[in-house]
Amino acid sequence: SQCSQLFVHMQDRGPITPLEAFRLYGTLALHSRAAELRERGIPVKCELVEVNGKRVGRYSIDRAGA
């Protein structure tokens, strides 16, 4: 599933942005998949970063919250 793919990505490769999630896994709503992971007890955090002049969320596993 997309949630599993995103979890493995964040676990092994680190943070991911919505554009990366779309390009790599076809995920159109990264924020929704992150919410699903949180419901499963996985501490996903989001920080706002600037990419090409736009602010986007960059999602990662919150190791401090684990």
Contact map, one row per residue, 1 for C-alpha under 8 A:
111110000000000000000000000000000000000000000000000000000000000000
111111000000000000000000101000001000000000000000000000000000000000
111111100000000000000000000000001101100000000000000000000000000000
111111110000000000000000000000000000000000000000000000000000000000
111111111000000000000000100000000000000000000000000000000000000000
011111111100000000001000100000000000000000000000000000000000000000
001111111110000000000000000000000000100000000000000000000000000000
000111111111100000000000000000000000000000000000000000000000000000
000011111111111100000000000000000000000000000000000000000000000000
000001111111111100000000000000000000000000000000000000000011100000
000000111111110000000000000000000000000000000000000000000000100000
000000011111110000000000000000000000000000000000000000000000000000
000000011111111000000000000000000000000000000000000000000000000000
000000001111111100000000000000000000000000000000000000000001100000
000000001100111110000000000000000000000000000000000000000111100000
000000001100011111011000000000000000000000000000000000000111000000
000000000000001111111000000001000000000000000000000000011110000000
000000000000000111111100001111000000000000000000000000011100000000
000000000000000011111110000000000000000000000000000000000000000000
000000000000000111111111000000000000000000000000000000000000000000
000001000000000111111111111101000000000000000000000000000000000000
000000000000000001111111111100000000000000000000000000000000000000
000000000000000000111111111000000000000000000000000000000000000000
000000000000000000011111110000000000000000000000000000000000000000
010011000000000000001111111000000000000000000000000000000000000000
000000000000000000001111111100000000000000000000000000000000000000
010000000000000001001110111111000000000000000000000000000000000000
000000000000000001001100011111000000000000000000000000000000000000
000000000000000001000000001111111000000000000000000000000000000000
000000000000000011001000001111111100000000000000000000000000000000
000000000000000000000000000011111110000000000000000000000000000000
000000000000000000000000000011111111000000000000000000000000000000
011000000000000000000000000011111111100000000000000000000000000000
001000000000000000000000000001111111110000010000000000000010000000
000000000000000000000000000000111111111000000000000000000000000000
001000000000000000000000000000011111111100000000000000000000000000
001000100000000000000000000000001111111111110000000000000000000000
000000000000000000000000000000000111111111110000000000000000000000
000000000000000000000000000000000011111111000000000000000000000000
000000000000000000000000000000000001111111000000000000000000000000
000000000000000000000000000000000000111111100000000000000000000000
000000000000000000000000000000000000111111110000000000000000100001
000000000000000000000000000000000000110011111000000000000000111011
000000000000000000000000000000000100110001111100000000000011110000
000000000000000000000000000000000000000000111110000000000011110000
000000000000000000000000000000000000000000011111000000001111000000
000000000000000000000000000000000000000000001111100000001110000000
000000000000000000000000000000000000000000000111110000111100000000
000000000000000000000000000000000000000000000011111000111100000000
000000000000000000000000000000000000000000000001111111110000000000
000000000000000000000000000000000000000000000000111111110000000000
000000000000000000000000000000000000000000000000011111000000000000
000000000000000000000000000000000000000000000000011111100000000000
000000000000000000000000000000000000000000000000011111110000000000
000000000000000000000000000000000000000000000001111011111000000000
000000000000000011000000000000000000000000000001111001111100000000
000000000000000011000000000000000000000000000111100000111110000000
000000000000001111000000000000000000000000000111100000011111000000
000000000100001110000000000000000100000000011110000000001111100000
000000000100011100000000000000000000000000011100000000000111110000
000000000110011000000000000000000000000001111000000000000011111000
000000000000000000000000000000000000000000111000000000000001111111
000000000000000000000000000000000000000000100000000000000000111111
000000000000000000000000000000000000000000000000000000000000011111
000000000000000000000000000000000000000000100000000000000000011111
000000000000000000000000000000000000000001100000000000000000011111
